[in-house]
């Protein structure tokens, strides 16, 4: 699995490992506990190898071993994409900044200026990485970060040079992973294979190197060997979702059900992208933004049938919904077969709310066995029949097949209806982790805690949703309704 340089989510923790030490070839932590320092190093290794849950566990152990270790709190906070939990950990870390060494204090000051931590964002991180690379010249992760930045900017030769510089310091799986994918993108397949083989030798106990080698074999059209490596990844980490999804696709292809892109009634990539964004916003329950994207798709291509269907049942503009229905019905005959079938199904469902839809859903499943929208349609029908366990099973399967975070939200609500509150909390927590920059996951977690009668916590999640997006007004309304119920802050 390619460790993509998503700066807002990963950049800060790349500093945590090095800047928390005195200036030297290698970092030395300010903690007096050697075991806490060891857990920090383990956490960084896990993080660099896409083992986030193991990284979180190691950083938590560092905090437990030294409750006054400020940088351990910041490291652990970074592993929580949940801003409510992250902010609470940062506040704890701030209590112990005075015990940090000078490098830690400088780093924490920079971190607190970054938008990820609520600052104004006035940080030139490329410059900062270069400075820390000079301060700690034998810390490979900073060199790797420079390589990732160069690669992200399309400077492939520069990126390759940084990765090789990192490997000259020490054989490390992070540089090898990035180098392997770089070579693959350049169609240098022998070099790519060599890098991934070396990555496995460098980190044989972790899942990601095997997943990366599986990707190599996928690129070589060798499904048998690809599946073997994905299975090795899952043997190490049964929840390594990337390998799960790729095995499913291989199995479907071998069964004659190859997962192919949807055939749409438009040739415009821009229109499809706008519709896809609207689809995402729709199932993240952000109606205004969904409607905006559907309208954008239609501005690009007024003959694109599917956005009209979604405008029919997106709340917020009843007159436009009526108009959109007429247009959708008119375009259906010239749309792709998939669009025709989905338009027919949903308009029938709207007109016949009490009808048994089982046979219609079965036909859709037979015709489109690998379409997420069809799975959603079936699960919605089951949910409406109060068959929550079956609906939950479909939502879980959706997540195991597709990178569609709203399925976790739906899974959480199905589990709440079943009274499985621990499972609901886990689903909403996963929803936040995989969709942390959207307000709806926080609103859903607020509803969970409100159901648990933890009104202070519910209030915090509702307010976080509203803070992230002030147009998400429902969260503010829900927070205001809890003002009299929440426990006063002491």
N, C-alpha and C positions, 0 to 999 in steps of 0.2 A: 504494500500500500504506500503510495507516494505521500511523504510528509510535506504537505503543501505549505508555503510560507504565508499563512493568514496572519498578518502582522498584529492585528488587534487582539487575537486570541493566544498567540504564542510568543511574541517578541519579548514581552516582559520577563517571562519565566526563563528565557534564554540568558537573560542577565543574572537572574537570581543565583545561578550556580557559581558565577565568577566574581561578581562585584561585591559579594558578601564576604570577601576575604581581603587580607592585606595585599599590597602590591608585591607580586612575586611571579615566578614562572607559573605556579599553580596556586589555586585559591586555598585559603585556610579559614575555616569558619570561626566566628567569635564565640560559639558555644563552648562551654567547659566540658560538655559531654562528648566523648569520642564516638559513642554509639549514635547520638543524635546527628553528628556530622556524617557518619556512615549512612544513616537513613536518608539524609539530604542528597548524598551522592547517588544512592540507589534510585531515589525519586527522579532525579535528573536523567539518569540512564533510562528509566522506564518511560519518561516523558518523551525523550528523543526517539524512542522506538515504538511510539503510538500504543503504549500500554498505560492509558490514562488512569484506569482504576488502580493499577499497582502503584503508580506515581502518587496518587492521592493517599493510598494507605501508608506509603513510606513517609510522606510529609507529615501525616497525622502522627505517626510514631515519633518523628523528630520533635513535634510539639509536646507530645506526652512525656518524652524523655527530658526535655528542657522547656518547661512552660514559660520561660523568659527569653526564648530564642526568637527574636523579632522576625528575622528573615524566614524562619520556618512557617510562621503565620502567613507571611506574604506568599510564600510558595504554595501553601495549602489553599490560600484564597484564590490564587490563579487557577487551580485545578477545579474550582467550583465556578462554572459558568453562570450559576444561579447568583444574580447580583445581590439578593437579600443575604444569602449565606456568605458571599464573598465580602460584602461590606462589614458584616459582623466580625469576620476574622481579621480584616484589616484594622478595625478599631482595637481589637485585642493586641495586634502587633504594634500599634502606635504606642501602647502603654510601656513597651520595653525598648523603644528606639534608643533611649539614653544608654542602654547597656550594649548597643551595637558598636562595632568598630567604625573607623572613619569611612571606609569604603562602603559599608552597609548604609550608613547615614546618607552618604551622597546618592546612592542608588535609590533609597526610599524617597528622598526628596524629588528625584526625577520621576519616579513611579507615581507619586502623588500628583504630579503635574499632568500625567497622561489622562486622556479621556476615559480609558478603561477603568480608571480608579476615581473618576469624577472630576478630574482636573480640566484645564482649558485646552489641553492638547498641544501646547507649544513645546514640542520635543522633536528634535531632528535625530531620529533613531539611527539612521545610517551613520551619521557622524559619531553617535554614542557607541555603536558597535565597533567602529574602527578604533576609538579611543580605548575601549576595554580590551580589544585584541592586543593593543600595544602594552597595556598594563599587565595582561596575563598571556604572554605569547605562546604558552604551551597548552592553553585551554582550547581544545579543538572545536568546541561547540560555537564559539564566537566566529571562528574562521568559517565554519559551516554556514552560519547565519549570513555572513557576507556573500558566500556562494549562492545561497538561496535568494538573496536580494538581487544579485546580478542576474541569476536565472529568470527571476520574475520579470525583470526589466528587458529580457531578451538578449542579454549579453552572455551568450553561451560559452564562448572561449574564456571569458573572465571567470565565470562560474566554475568551469572545469579546473582552472588554475587554482582557485580557492580550495576546491575539494581535494585536489592532489596535495596542496600545501598542508591541509588538515591531516591527510593520511601519512605524510612524511613525518609529522609529529608523533602520530600514533594510529595504528589500525583501528578504525572505529566504524560502527555500523551505520551511524547517521550519514556520514560522508559517502559511504558505499551505496546506501539506498538512493541518495540524490544523484550520485554519479551513474548508477545503473539506469535510472529513468531518463537521465539526460542522454545517455548513449542510445537508449531505445528510441527516443524521440528523433534522434539523428540517423536511425536505422543502422547503427553500428552494433549489431546483435551479438557478435562474439564478445565484444568489450562489455556489453550490458550483462551477458550471462556471467562473465568472469567477476564483475562487480557484485552481483547478487550471490554468487557462490562464496565469495569472500565475506559478504555480509552475514551469511548463515554461520560461517566459522567464527565470526566476531561475536555473534549473539545467538547461539544455538538454543538458548532457553526461552526465547521470546517468539511470539507469533508472527510479527510483521515481516521478518526476513523471508519466511516461507511463503507468506502471501505475495511478497514482491517477486519471488522466483516463479510463483504461479502466474503472475501477470506476464512475466517473460514468456512462459510457454503459451499463454493465451495469444500473445502477439505472434508467436510462431505457428499458430493454428494447431497446436498440439493439446487438445482438451484432456487427454488421458493423463499426461504428466502435470498439466495445470491443476486438475482436480486432486491429484496426489499431494501436491504441495499445499493446496488450500485445506485439505483434510489434516495435514500435519499442523498447520496453523491452528485449526480448531481443536486438535488434540491437546495443544498447549493452552489455548484460551478458547473455551467453548462459546464465548460470547463475542468473538471477533467477527463483527457483523459484515465486514467487507468480504471475508472468505465465504461466509454463509450465502451471501447474495450471488457470488460468482459460481458457487457450486450449483445453486438452483438454476441459474441460466444455462450452465452446461448440461444439467439433467434434462431441462426442457428442450434444449436443442437436440439432444440425443433421442428424445422421445418424439421428435418431429414437430415440436411446438416452439420453434425459434422465436425469441423475443425480438420483435422488430419495431421500428418507430411507427407511430400512428400515422395513418394516411388521412390528411386533412383536405378540406376543400379550398385551401389557399396555397399558393406557391411562395408566399412571402414569409421568410424567416423572421422578420421583425414582427409581423402580425402574430405568428405562432408564439414567439417569445413573450409578447404582451399578454396573449391569452393565458399562457402557462403561468405567468406572474399573477394574473387575476385569479386563476384556479387555486394557486397557493394561498393568496390572500383570502379567498372565499372560505376555504377550509381552515384557515386560521381565524375565521370569524371577524374579519375586518372588512365589513361590507362596503364602506366608502372607497377604500383603496382597490377592492376587487372590481367594483363598478367602473372606477376610473381606468383600470387596465383593460377591461372588456371594451370600453368605448374607444380606447387607444387602438386596440386591435382592429376595430371596425373602421376607424379613420384611415388606417393603412389599407385595409381591404374590406370594403362594404359588402362583399359577396361571401365572406367567411361566416358560415352558418353557426358554428358552435358558440361564439361569444353571445349571439342573440339568445340562445337557449339559457345561458347563465344569467343574462339580464332579466329573463322572465322571472326567475325565482330568487334573485338577489334583492334583499329588502332595501327600501330607501326611496324608491321612485315608482309608484304604482302605475302612473300614466306611461312611463317608458316601458314598464314590464308588459303592458297590454300591447303597445306598439311592437315591441321586440318579438312577442309571440306571433303576431301576424307575419312578420318578416321571416322568422324561423320556419314557420309552416310553408311559406312561399319558396324558401331556398332549399328545403329538405330534399326535394326531388333531384336537385343538381349537386347535392353535397356528397361527400364520400359515404360509402355504405355504413361505416361505423357511426358517423354523425347522424345519418338518417335513423338508424336504429335507436340511438340514445335520445334523439329528439322525440321520436315516437313514444318511447318508454316513459320519459318524464312528463310529457304532455298528457299521456293517458293517466299517469299517476296523479297529476294535479286535478284532472277532471273526475277521477274515480277514487277518492281517498279511502274508501272502505273496501275496495276490490282486493281479491287475492292475487298477488303479483308473482306467485311462485313459478308458474309456467313461463311467464315472460322473462323472469330472471334466469331461469334454467336455460332458455334459448340464448340469452346474452352470454352466459358463461360458456356455452358450447361454441358460440361463434368467436368469442374473444376471451380465451382462457387466461390471458396474461395482461389484462388491462386493469390498472388500479381503479379507474372510475367504475368499472363493473363490480369490482370487489366492494367499493364504497356503497354502491347501489344495493347490493345484497345485504351488507351489514346494516344499512339504514332500515331496510325492510324488517330485518330480524329485531332490531332495536325497537321499532315501532310496535312490534308484536310482544314486546317485553321478553324476548328470548335473548337475554343479555349475555349468557355464557357463549352462545354460538356467535353472537356479534363480536364479543371480545376475541374469540379465536380467529376470526377473519382479520380483525385489526392487527393482532399480533403477527399473523402471517404476512399481512401487507408490509409491516415494518421489516420483517426478515427478508422480504423480496425487493422492496423499493425504498429509496432514501426520501421518504415522505413523512416528515415529522408530525403533521396533523393526525396521522393514524395513532400516534401515541396519546394524543389528547382524547381521541374517541375511545381508545382503550381505557384510559383513566376513568371516564364517565361510565362506561359499561361496568367496570369493576366497582365503582361507587354504588351503582344500582344493585349490584349483587351483594353489597355489604362487605366486599373484600377491600377494606380500607388500606391495608398495607400494600396490596397490589396496586391500588389506585394511586397512592403516594409515589410508588416506584415509577409508574407510568408517567405521572406529571413531572417527576424529577427528570426522567429521561427526555421528556418533551422540552423542558427548559434547556437541558444540556445540548440538545440537538437543534434548538431554535432560540438561542439565548437573546438574540437581538430583536425579537418580536414581543409585543406586549401581551398577547393572548396566553402564552404559557404561564405567565405570572398571575393573570386573572383566573385561570383554571386552578392553579395551586391555591389562590385565595379562596375559591369556592370549596376546595377540599378542606382547608383549615377551618372555614366557617362551619362546614358540616361536622367537623370534629369539635366544634364549640371553642376553638382556640382563636378568639376574636382578635387579639392583639397581633398574632402572626398573620391571620387572614388580612387584617388591615394593612400590614406592611407589604404583603404581596399585591394587593389591589393598588396601593399607592405606587409601588414600583412599576406596575403596568402603565399607570397614568403618567408617571414621571418619564418613562421611555417614549411615550407617544400621547400627547395631550388631546389628540383627536379620539383616543380610545376612552370616551367619556363614561361608558358603562362602568368602568373600574372605579372612577372617582365617585360615582353615585353609590356603588356598593361600599366603598370605604366610608363615605359620609354616613351611611346607614348603620355603621358599626361604631360610630363615635361614642355612643353611650354605653356600649357593651364591652369595649376593650379595657384591659387593665391599665390603670394610670401608670405612666412611666415614672419610676422613682429616681 
